[in-house]
Amino acid sequence: MRNPAIVVAGVSGAGKSTVAAALAKRLAVPFIEGDALHPQPNIDKMKSGTPLTDEDRAPWLDAIGQRLAAESKAGHGAVAACSALKRAYRSRLRSAAGMPLLFVLLESPLAVLADRVGNRRGHFMPPSLLADQLATLELPGAEEQALVLPGTAAVDALVDSVIAHLDRAQ
């Protein structure tokens, strides 16, 4: 696919960053780490164990969408890692990007997510916010361009699945 604009989504611990980085490498496009675009007040809020509100997320989602748009305008696509938990968040990302986006939602059992988040070091997202993220998660509707894949699959297998989907879409 020429200039793919892809968002790898899911709750904390789903494997978004790992899969998105591997997919970007395979497609030879830039990787956008959504966590790096959070404003400091959002990071401070999450570190304290307080869930973000829709208002907190809005400028962050806009920044990710704008980065996807900039990479596309530069002549190549990009792959972003972003939770994109609600339909409204995915819509906001599409609007900010000004183009269609493919969402790849990674799903994993709670026990796997809790283990991953609990064993992660140096990240601002505490395990205590996982339940809130799961409660917020809205699976993509039929009207959304999205793949839902098992976050427990091997990274290479997930990347292969996304690339096969892109090939079929051409």
For each residue, the residues with C-beta under 8 A, 3 or more apart:
1: 4 77 166 167 169 170
2: 77
3: 72 75 76 77
4: 1 27 29 77 78 79 102 166
5: 68 71 72 77 78 97 99 100 101 102
6: 20 23 77 78 79 80 101 102 103 104 162
7: 64 68 79 80 81 82 84 90 93 101 102 103 104
8: 16 17 19 20 23 79 80 81 82 104 106
9: 14 16 82 83 84 85 90 103 104 105 106
10: 14 15 16 83 105 106 107 108 137 151
11: 14 83 85 113 130 133 134 137
12: 83 113 117 125 129 130 133
13: 108 112 113 114 115 116 117 120 130
14: 9 10 11 106 107 108 113 151
15: 10 18 19 106 108 116 151 155 158
16: 8 9 10 19 20 34 81 82 83 106
17: 8 20 21 33 35 81
18: 15 21 22 155
19: 8 15 16 22 23 81 104 106 151 155 158 159
20: 6 8 16 17 23 24 31 32 33 79 80 81
21: 17 18 24 25 31 33 79 81
22: 18 19 25 26 155 156 158 159
23: 6 8 19 20 26 27 79 104 158 159 162 163
24: 20 21 27 29 30 31 78 79
25: 21 22 28 31
26: 22 23 159 163
27: 4 23 24 77 79 163
28: 25 76
29: 4 24 71 76 77 78 79
30: 24 71 76 78 79
31: 20 21 24 25 78 79 80 81
32: 20 37 64 67 68 71 78 79 80 81
33: 17 20 21 36 37 80 81
34: 16 37 38 60 64 80 81 82 83
35: 17 38 81 123 124 125
36: 33
37: 32 33 34 60 63 64 67
38: 34 35 42 43 46 60
39: 42 43 59 60
40: 43 44
41: 44 45 56
42: 38 39 45 46 52 56 57 60
43: 38 39 40 46 47 124
44: 40 41 47 48
45: 41 42 48 50 51 52 56
46: 38 42 43 49 50 51 52 124 125 126 129
47: 43 44 124 126
48: 44 45
49: 46 126 128 129
50: 45 46
51: 45 46 129 132 133 136
52: 42 45 46 56 57
53: 56 57
54: 57 58 86 88
55: 58
56: 41 42 45 52 53 60
57: 42 52 53 54 60 61 89
58: 54 55 61 62 92
59: 39 62 63
60: 34 37 38 39 42 56 57 63 64
61: 57 58 64 65 82 84 89 92 93 96
62: 58 59 65 66 92 96
63: 37 59 60 66 67 96
64: 7 32 34 37 60 61 67 68 80 82 93 96
65: 61 62 68 69 92 93 94 95 96 97 98
66: 62 63 69 70 96 97
67: 32 37 63 64 70 71 78 80
68: 5 7 32 64 65 71 72 78 80 93 96 97 99 101
69: 65 66 72 73 96 97 98 99
70: 66 67 73 74
71: 5 29 30 32 67 68 74 76 77 78
72: 3 5 68 69 76 77 78 97 99
73: 69 70
74: 70 71
75: 3
76: 3 28 29 30 71 72
77: 1 2 3 4 5 6 27 29 71 72
78: 4 5 6 24 29 30 31 32 67 68 71 72
79: 4 6 7 8 20 21 23 24 27 29 30 31 32
80: 6 7 8 20 31 32 33 34 64 67 68
81: 7 8 16 17 19 20 21 31 32 33 34 35
82: 7 8 9 16 34 61 64 93
83: 9 10 11 12 16 34 89 133
84: 7 9 61 89 90 93 103 105
85: 9 11 89 133 136 137 138
86: 54 89 90 136 137 138
87: 90 91 138 140 141 144
88: 54 91 92
89: 57 61 83 84 85 86 92 93
90: 7 9 84 86 87 93 94 101 103 140 144 146
91: 87 88 94 95
92: 58 61 62 65 88 89 95 96
93: 7 61 64 65 68 82 84 89 90 96 97 101
94: 65 90 91 97 99 100 101
95: 65 91 92 98
96: 61 62 63 64 65 66 68 69 92 93
97: 5 65 66 68 69 72 93 94 101
98: 65 69 95
99: 5 68 69 72 94
100: 5 94 145
101: 5 6 7 68 90 93 94 97 145
102: 4 5 6 7 145 146 147 162 165 166
103: 6 7 9 84 90 140 144 145 146 147
104: 6 7 8 9 19 23 146 147 149 158 162
105: 9 10 84 139 140 146 147 148 149
106: 8 9 10 14 15 16 19 149 150 151 158
107: 10 14 148 149 150 151
108: 10 13 14 15 112 113 116 150 151 152
109: 112 113 152
110: 113 114 130 134
111: 114 115
112: 13 108 109 115 116 151 152
113: 11 12 13 14 108 109 110 116 117 130 134 151
114: 13 110 111 117 118 127 130
115: 13 111 112 118 119
116: 13 15 108 112 113 119 120
117: 12 13 113 114 120 125 126 127 130
118: 114 115 127
119: 115 116
120: 13 116 117 123 125
121:
122:
123: 35 120
124: 35 43 46 47
125: 12 35 46 117 120 129
126: 46 47 49 117 129
127: 114 117 118 130
128: 49 131
129: 12 46 49 51 125 126 132 133
130: 11 12 13 110 113 114 117 127 133 134
131: 128 134 135
132: 51 129 135 136
133: 11 12 51 83 85 129 130 136 137
134: 11 110 113 130 131 137
135: 131 132
136: 51 85 86 132 133
137: 10 11 85 86 133 134
138: 85 86 87
139: 105 148
140: 87 90 103 105 144 146 148
141: 87 144
142:
143:
144: 87 90 103 140 141
145: 100 101 102 103
146: 90 102 103 104 105 140
147: 102 103 104 105 161 162 165
148: 105 107 139 140
149: 104 105 106 107 153 158 161 162
150: 106 107 108 153
151: 10 14 15 19 106 107 108 112 113 158
152: 108 109 112
153: 149 150 157 158 161
154: 157 158
155: 15 18 19 22 158 159
156: 22 159 160
157: 153 154 160 161
158: 15 19 22 23 104 106 149 151 153 154 155 161 162
159: 19 22 23 26 155 156 162 163
160: 156 157 163 164
161: 147 149 153 157 158 164 165
162: 6 23 102 104 147 149 158 159 165 166
163: 23 26 27 159 160 166 167
164: 160 161 167 168
165: 102 147 161 162 168 169
166: 1 4 102 162 163 169 170
167: 1 163 164 170
168: 164 165
169: 1 165 166
170: 1 166 167
